[in-house]
Amino acid sequence: MYTEVESLSYYKGYPKTASTEFANLGTRTASNYYAFRFAGQIDGTQIF
């Protein structure tokens, strides 16, 4: 089996990191919440 995993975010709610709310530590969402995108090929091929 072949699997690809992409880490999308480390913050709750997958916020836009370029926003002014995110830049302000007082309004930034909680951390330690991971968002991932993944895909797997059962036959082992590496083409999606």
C-alpha distances in whole Angstrom, upper triangle without the diagonal:
4,7,10,13,17,20,22,25,27,30,30,30,28,32,33,33,36,38,42,41,38,40,42,41,43,41,38,35,34,31,29,27,24,22,18,17,13,11,7,6,5,6,4,8,9,12,13
4,7,10,14,17,20,23,24,27,28,28,26,29,30,30,33,35,39,38,35,37,40,39,41,39,36,33,32,29,27,25,22,20,16,14,11,8,6,5,7,8,5,7,6,9,10
4,7,10,13,16,19,21,24,24,24,22,26,26,27,30,32,35,34,31,33,36,35,37,35,32,30,29,26,23,22,18,16,13,11,7,6,4,6,9,11,8,10,8,10,10
4,7,10,13,16,18,21,22,22,20,23,23,23,26,28,32,31,28,30,33,32,34,33,29,27,26,23,21,20,16,14,10,8,6,5,6,9,12,14,11,11,9,10,10
4,7,10,12,14,17,19,19,16,19,20,20,23,26,29,28,25,27,29,28,31,29,25,23,22,20,18,16,12,10,7,6,4,7,9,12,15,17,15,15,13,14,13
4,6,9,12,15,16,16,13,16,17,17,19,22,25,25,21,23,26,25,28,26,22,21,20,18,16,14,11,9,6,5,6,9,12,15,18,20,18,18,15,16,14
4,6,8,11,13,14,11,13,14,14,17,19,22,22,18,20,23,22,24,23,19,17,17,14,12,11,7,6,5,7,9,12,15,18,21,24,22,22,19,20,18
4,7,9,11,11,8,10,11,11,14,16,19,18,15,18,20,20,22,20,16,15,15,13,13,10,8,5,5,7,10,14,17,20,23,26,24,24,21,21,19
4,6,8,9,6,8,9,9,13,14,17,16,13,15,17,16,19,17,13,11,11,9,9,8,6,5,7,10,13,17,20,24,26,29,27,27,24,25,23
4,7,9,7,9,11,10,14,15,17,16,12,14,16,15,17,15,12,10,9,6,6,5,5,7,9,13,15,19,22,26,28,31,29,29,27,27,26
4,6,6,7,10,9,13,13,15,13,10,13,14,12,14,12,9,6,6,4,6,5,7,8,11,15,18,21,25,28,31,34,32,32,30,30,28
4,6,7,11,12,15,15,16,13,11,15,15,14,14,12,9,6,6,6,8,5,7,8,12,15,18,22,25,29,31,34,33,33,31,31,29
4,6,9,11,14,14,16,13,12,15,16,16,16,13,11,8,9,10,11,8,9,9,12,14,18,21,24,28,30,33,32,33,30,30,27
4,7,9,12,12,15,13,11,14,16,16,17,14,11,9,10,10,11,9,8,7,10,12,16,19,23,26,29,32,30,30,28,27,25
4,6,9,8,11,9,7,11,13,13,14,11,9,8,10,11,13,11,12,11,14,15,19,22,26,29,32,35,34,33,30,30,27
4,6,6,9,9,7,10,12,14,15,13,10,10,13,13,16,14,14,13,15,16,20,23,27,30,33,36,34,33,30,30,27
4,6,8,9,6,7,11,12,14,12,9,10,13,12,15,14,14,14,16,18,21,24,28,31,34,37,35,34,31,30,28
4,7,9,7,7,11,13,15,13,11,13,16,16,19,18,18,17,19,20,24,27,30,34,37,39,37,36,33,32,30
4,5,5,6,9,12,13,11,10,12,15,16,19,18,19,18,21,22,26,29,33,36,39,41,40,39,35,35,32
4,5,5,6,10,11,9,9,12,16,17,20,20,21,21,24,25,29,32,36,39,42,45,43,42,39,38,36
4,6,5,8,8,6,6,9,12,14,18,18,19,19,22,24,28,31,35,38,41,44,42,42,39,38,36
4,5,7,9,7,5,7,10,11,15,15,16,17,20,22,25,29,32,36,38,41,39,39,36,36,33
4,6,9,8,7,10,13,14,17,18,19,19,22,24,28,31,35,38,41,43,41,41,38,38,36
4,5,6,6,10,12,14,18,18,20,21,24,27,30,34,37,41,43,46,44,44,41,41,39
4,6,5,9,10,11,15,16,18,20,23,26,30,33,36,40,42,45,43,43,40,41,39
4,6,9,10,13,16,17,20,22,25,28,31,35,38,42,44,47,46,46,43,43,41
4,6,9,12,16,16,18,20,23,26,29,33,36,40,42,45,44,44,41,41,38
4,7,9,12,13,15,16,20,22,26,29,33,36,39,42,40,40,37,37,35
4,7,10,10,12,14,17,20,23,27,30,34,36,39,38,38,36,36,33
4,7,7,11,13,17,20,23,27,29,33,35,38,37,37,35,36,33
4,5,8,11,14,18,21,24,27,31,33,36,34,35,32,33,31
4,6,10,13,16,19,22,25,28,30,33,32,33,30,31,30
4,7,10,14,16,20,22,26,28,31,30,31,29,29,27
4,7,10,13,16,19,23,25,28,26,27,25,26,24
4,7,10,14,17,20,23,26,25,25,23,23,21
4,6,10,13,17,19,22,21,21,19,19,17
4,7,11,14,17,20,18,18,16,16,14
4,7,11,13,16,15,15,13,14,11
4,7,10,13,12,12,10,11,8
4,6,9,8,9,9,10,9
4,6,6,6,7,8,8
4,5,8,10,11,11
4,6,9,10,11
4,6,9,11
4,6,8
4,7
4
